[in-house]
Amino acid sequence: MKAMLNQDIIREATRLTRAGQLVKATALLQRMLRGESTTDAPSPTEGRVALAGPLIIDTKANVIEGTDSVPQSKLTTSVQARMPRTLLDRKKVRSGIGLRGVIKRAPLSTRDTVPEGARFIEGTYSSPAGSRTYRLFIPSSYQERPLPLIVMLHGCTQSPDDFAAGTRMNFIGEEQDCFVVYPAQPSQANQAKCWNWFRTGDQQRGKGEPSLIAGITRQIMDDYLVDRKRVYVGGLSAGAAAAAIMGATYSDLYAAIGIHSGLACGVATDLPSALAAMRQGRSDQKVIFGDRALVPTIVFHGDRDTTVHPNNGDQILEQSVRTMSAQKEVHHGQVPGGHAYTRTILIDASGRGMLEHWNIHGAGHAWSGGSPAGSFTDPRGPDATKEMLRFFLEHSLPQE
């Protein structure tokens, strides 16, 4: 693996990106990762550039490859459809991902995000580490009694409203009487609004973005009646990778985590290792463990994900299962008119399902079972929102 990651090629790709030569930069990185000859790479003394700021590593969704026969021109509308988000900026393009390719979506309306009678309010959290805004869903049933809290971390280029619309977590939260908070990653922190899951400074308790996400969580817990034993965190793509970090570093705060199309905590610490992990996963990663033996985890990953390799979903479970003795159950299912899936459950000695892995056959890099009102969703998959919340509510922090 290390032989494939040529630092001179990384520098040259960065230079080409900043010069606006995105296609050339992408091709250079892809050839490097495939182990092919990279004749465009500079010599060790040529083309070196100083990196003025953090690089953007994004696990943004790609066009979903449906199970039906679809013309290639619709599956991949341009070279950019499969580029790492490191190399392109689509901030001016508002598009959705459908099973037939890129489609335009109507502007969001209140009914896409908020059930009747509920509230979806804005807030801000500030600390020495910085500040973040967020959107908080308050169910109509809230009458000054403790309710569970779900923290949802969006993917790159998404917003809290977009993520809420695509996952419809607020509607399931309304049914199950839960708060849902959506921290927002601003473009000032990452140009593509990605959570910086690949930086060591954002993988540690009490520092960087983990401290901000935990701070938002605690602020909601202080401002509202929250059941402190039933607080959870989930996310998509870069947000899923950040959720994995939160589970590893704040296991005393979150009772369970949900990882959709993400990566395990600690698989990357810089651009080369992030690209490698996204391409094929990592078997030699230095994992980061929390202070509890195991954080209950549910994972969703499409087996045709070409943005974050499906191996990453397996590694998230492997990262946790090393410390437990479990019985394995495997179930196969099929969504009527949609994707088949394999659901693997690891059950501990007490009979609780501690780990779940949903391998969604034929699905790409998008929220399974989501609404097309939001970006990067696959309506033909099993309902990840419903299943994630079901798994969350089966778990609570141990009594002190």
C-alpha positions in Angstrom: 0.0 0.0 0.0 2.7 2.5 1.0 4.5 1.9 -2.4 1.3 3.1 -4.1 1.3 6.5 -2.4 3.9 8.7 -4.0 4.2 12.0 -2.2 5.4 13.8 -5.3 2.3 12.6 -7.2 0.1 13.9 -4.3 1.8 17.3 -4.5 1.5 17.4 -8.3 -2.2 16.5 -8.1 -2.7 19.3 -5.6 -0.9 21.8 -7.9 -3.0 20.7 -10.9 -6.2 21.1 -8.8 -5.3 24.6 -7.8 -4.5 25.4 -11.4 -8.0 24.3 -12.4 -6.9 21.1 -14.2 -9.3 18.8 -12.3 -9.6 16.0 -14.8 -5.8 15.7 -15.2 -5.3 15.7 -11.4 -8.0 13.0 -10.9 -6.5 10.8 -13.6 -3.1 11.1 -12.0 -4.4 10.1 -8.5 -6.4 7.2 -10.0 -3.4 5.8 -11.8 -1.3 6.1 -8.7 -3.9 4.2 -6.6 -4.2 1.5 -9.3 -0.4 1.1 -9.2 0.0 2.1 -12.8 2.7 4.2 -14.3 2.3 7.9 -13.6 4.4 9.7 -16.2 2.9 13.0 -15.3 4.4 13.0 -11.9 7.3 15.5 -11.3 10.7 14.6 -10.2 11.4 14.9 -6.5 12.8 18.4 -7.0 10.0 19.6 -9.4 6.6 21.0 -8.9 6.6 21.1 -5.1 3.9 23.3 -3.6 3.4 24.5 -0.1 0.0 23.6 1.4 -1.5 26.7 2.8 -4.4 25.0 4.5 -6.1 21.7 5.2 -6.9 19.6 2.2 -10.5 18.6 1.5 -11.2 15.0 1.8 -14.8 14.2 0.9 -16.8 11.0 0.8 -19.5 12.6 -1.2 -22.1 10.4 -2.9 -21.6 9.3 -6.5 -24.3 8.4 -9.0 -26.1 5.3 -7.9 -25.8 2.3 -10.2 -29.3 0.8 -10.3 -30.1 -2.9 -10.9 -31.9 -2.1 -14.1 -30.1 -1.6 -17.4 -29.3 2.1 -17.7 -27.4 3.8 -20.5 -23.8 4.5 -19.5 -24.3 8.2 -20.4 -26.9 8.5 -17.7 -25.0 6.6 -15.1 -22.0 8.8 -15.4 -22.8 12.2 -16.8 -19.2 13.4 -16.7 -15.8 12.4 -15.4 -16.7 14.4 -12.3 -19.4 11.9 -11.3 -16.8 9.6 -9.9 -14.1 12.1 -8.9 -13.0 12.3 -5.2 -14.6 15.4 -3.8 -11.0 16.5 -3.1 -10.8 17.5 -6.7 -14.0 19.3 -7.5 -16.4 22.0 -6.2 -20.1 21.6 -7.1 -21.3 24.2 -4.7 -23.1 26.0 -7.5 -24.9 22.9 -8.6 -27.9 21.7 -6.7 -28.7 18.2 -7.9 -30.1 15.0 -6.5 -29.1 11.5 -7.0 -31.6 9.1 -8.4 -31.5 5.6 -9.6 -31.5 6.9 -13.2 -28.6 9.3 -12.6 -28.4 12.9 -11.6 -31.8 14.6 -11.4 -32.9 18.1 -10.4 -34.8 18.5 -7.1 -37.4 21.0 -6.2 -36.4 23.5 -3.4 -37.1 22.1 0.1 -40.4 23.0 1.8 -41.3 22.8 5.5 -43.3 19.7 4.9 -40.2 17.9 3.7 -38.5 18.3 7.0 -41.0 19.0 9.8 -44.1 17.0 10.8 -47.2 19.0 11.6 -47.2 20.3 15.2 -43.5 19.8 15.7 -40.7 22.4 15.7 -37.4 22.6 13.8 -35.4 25.5 15.3 -31.9 27.0 14.9 -29.2 27.2 17.5 -25.5 27.9 18.0 -22.8 26.4 20.1 -19.5 28.2 20.9 -16.4 27.1 22.7 -12.6 27.8 22.6 -12.5 25.2 19.8 -14.8 27.3 17.6 -18.5 27.5 17.0 -21.1 25.6 15.0 -24.7 26.2 14.2 -27.3 23.5 14.3 -30.9 22.7 13.7 -32.9 21.0 16.5 -36.1 18.9 15.9 -38.5 19.0 18.9 -41.4 16.5 18.6 -44.9 17.6 19.2 -45.1 15.2 22.1 -42.5 17.0 24.2 -44.1 18.1 27.4 -41.2 18.5 29.8 -40.5 14.8 30.1 -37.1 13.2 29.2 -36.8 12.1 25.6 -34.0 10.3 23.7 -31.7 12.5 21.6 -30.3 11.6 18.1 -27.3 13.5 16.7 -27.2 13.4 12.9 -24.0 14.4 11.0 -24.5 15.3 7.3 -22.3 14.4 4.4 -20.2 16.7 2.3 -22.0 19.6 0.5 -25.2 18.8 2.5 -26.9 21.0 5.1 -29.0 20.1 8.1 -32.2 20.8 6.2 -31.1 18.7 3.2 -30.0 15.8 5.4 -33.2 16.0 7.4 -35.3 15.9 4.2 -33.3 13.0 2.7 -33.3 10.8 5.8 -36.7 11.8 7.2 -35.3 11.3 10.6 -37.6 14.0 12.0 -40.7 12.1 10.9 -39.4 8.9 12.6 -38.4 11.0 15.6 -41.9 12.3 15.8 -43.3 8.8 15.8 -40.8 7.6 18.4 -40.8 10.8 20.6 -37.1 11.8 20.0 -35.2 15.0 19.7 -33.0 15.1 16.6 -30.1 17.6 16.3 -28.2 18.3 13.1 -24.8 20.1 13.6 -23.8 22.1 10.5 -20.3 22.0 9.1 -19.5 25.5 7.5 -17.5 26.0 4.4 -15.0 28.0 6.4 -14.1 24.7 8.2 -14.0 22.7 5.0 -14.7 24.1 1.6 -17.1 21.3 0.7 -18.7 21.3 4.2 -17.2 17.9 5.0 -16.5 16.9 8.5 -12.7 16.6 8.7 -12.6 12.9 9.7 -9.2 12.3 8.3 -7.2 14.8 10.4 -5.6 13.7 13.7 -6.6 17.0 15.3 -10.3 16.1 14.6 -10.1 12.5 15.9 -9.5 13.2 19.6 -11.6 13.7 22.6 -11.7 17.3 23.9 -10.2 18.8 20.7 -11.4 20.0 17.3 -14.6 18.9 15.8 -15.3 16.0 18.2 -15.4 18.6 21.0 -17.8 20.8 19.1 -20.2 17.9 18.3 -20.0 16.8 21.9 -20.6 20.4 23.0 -23.7 20.7 20.9 -24.9 17.4 22.3 -24.4 18.6 25.9 -26.0 22.0 25.2 -29.2 20.3 24.1 -29.1 18.0 27.1 -28.8 21.0 29.4 -31.4 23.1 27.6 -34.1 20.4 27.3 -35.2 17.4 29.2 -33.1 14.7 27.5 -32.9 11.1 28.6 -29.1 11.1 29.3 -28.8 7.4 29.0 -30.3 7.4 25.5 -28.2 9.7 23.4 -27.0 8.5 20.0 -25.0 9.7 17.0 -25.2 8.7 13.3 -24.2 10.0 10.0 -23.7 9.6 6.2 -20.3 9.4 4.4 -17.9 12.0 5.9 -20.6 12.4 8.6 -20.6 8.7 9.2 -16.8 8.7 9.6 -17.2 11.5 12.1 -19.9 9.5 14.0 -17.4 6.6 14.3 -14.9 9.0 15.8 -17.6 10.2 18.3 -18.4 6.7 19.3 -14.7 5.9 19.9 -13.9 9.1 21.8 -17.1 9.9 23.7 -18.4 6.4 24.5 -19.6 7.8 27.9 -21.9 10.2 26.1 -23.4 8.1 23.2 -25.2 4.8 23.8 -24.9 3.7 20.2 -23.7 4.8 16.8 -25.0 4.6 13.3 -22.6 4.5 10.3 -24.0 4.8 6.8 -21.4 4.5 3.9 -18.6 5.6 6.2 -15.2 4.6 7.5 -13.8 3.3 10.8 -12.2 5.6 13.3 -8.5 6.0 12.7 -8.2 4.6 9.2 -6.7 7.9 7.9 -4.6 10.7 9.2 -3.8 12.6 6.0 -4.6 12.8 2.3 -2.8 9.7 1.1 -4.2 7.4 3.8 -7.7 8.8 3.3 -7.6 8.2 -0.5 -6.3 4.7 0.2 -9.0 3.9 2.7 -11.7 5.2 0.5 -10.5 3.2 -2.4 -10.1 -0.2 -0.8 -10.2 0.0 3.0 -7.3 -0.4 5.4 -6.3 -3.6 7.1 -3.3 -2.1 8.9 -5.0 0.9 10.5 -4.1 2.1 13.9 -7.6 2.0 15.5 -8.8 4.3 18.2 -10.7 2.6 21.0 -13.1 4.3 23.4 -13.1 3.9 27.2 -15.8 1.2 27.0 -15.2 -2.3 25.7 -17.9 -1.9 23.0 -20.1 0.8 21.6 -23.2 -0.8 20.0 -22.9 -0.1 16.3 -25.2 -0.4 13.2 -23.6 -0.1 9.8 -25.2 0.3 6.3 -23.2 0.1 3.1 -24.0 -0.6 -0.5 -21.9 -3.3 -2.1 -21.6 -1.2 -5.3 -20.3 1.9 -3.5 -17.5 3.2 -5.7 -16.8 6.3 -3.4 -16.1 4.5 -0.1 -15.2 0.9 -0.6 -17.6 -1.6 1.0 -14.6 -3.1 2.9 -14.9 -0.1 5.2 -18.2 -1.2 6.5 -16.8 -4.6 7.5 -13.8 -2.9 9.2 -16.1 -0.8 11.4 -17.5 -4.0 12.8 -14.1 -5.6 13.1 -12.9 -2.6 15.1 -15.5 -3.2 17.7 -15.9 -7.0 17.7 -12.3 -7.7 18.8 -13.2 -7.3 22.4 -16.4 -9.4 22.5 -17.4 -13.0 22.2 -20.5 -13.1 20.1 -23.0 -15.3 18.3 -23.6 -14.4 14.7 -26.9 -14.4 12.9 -27.3 -13.8 9.2 -30.6 -12.8 7.6 -31.4 -12.2 3.9 -34.2 -10.0 2.7 -35.6 -8.1 -0.3 -37.3 -4.8 -0.5 -40.3 -5.2 -2.7 -39.3 -3.6 -6.0 -36.0 -2.6 -4.6 -32.7 -3.9 -3.3 -31.9 -7.2 -1.7 -29.8 -7.1 1.5 -27.9 -9.3 3.9 -28.2 -8.3 7.6 -25.6 -9.7 10.0 -26.1 -9.4 13.7 -23.6 -10.1 16.4 -25.3 -11.0 19.7 -23.5 -10.9 23.1 -23.8 -13.3 26.0 -26.9 -11.5 27.4 -28.8 -11.9 24.1 -28.5 -8.3 23.0 -27.7 -7.5 19.4 -24.6 -5.3 19.8 -23.5 -5.0 16.2 -25.5 -5.0 13.0 -24.2 -4.8 9.4 -26.6 -4.2 6.5 -24.9 -5.1 3.2 -27.3 -3.6 0.6 -26.9 -5.4 -2.7 -26.7 -3.3 -5.8 -26.7 0.0 -3.9 -24.2 2.8 -4.3 -23.1 5.7 -2.1 -26.4 7.1 -0.8 -28.8 6.9 2.2 -30.8 3.7 1.9 -34.5 4.1 1.8 -34.3 7.9 1.9 -36.6 10.5 0.3 -35.7 12.1 -3.0 -36.5 15.4 -1.5 -33.0 15.3 -0.1 -29.7 14.7 -1.8 -27.9 11.4 -2.1 -30.7 9.0 -1.3 -31.7 5.6 -2.7 -35.4 5.1 -2.2 -35.1 1.5 -3.3 -33.1 0.4 -0.3 -34.2 -0.9 3.1 -35.2 2.0 5.4 -32.0 2.9 7.1 -33.6 5.6 9.1 -36.2 3.4 10.7 -33.7 0.6 11.3 -31.1 2.9 12.7 -33.5 4.4 15.2 -34.9 1.0 16.1 -31.3 -0.2 16.9 -30.6 3.0 18.9 -33.6 2.6 21.1 -32.6 -0.9 22.0 -29.6 0.4 23.8 -28.9 2.7 26.6 -25.8 3.7 28.7 -25.2 1.5 31.7 -26.5 2.7 35.1 -23.7 4.4 37.1 
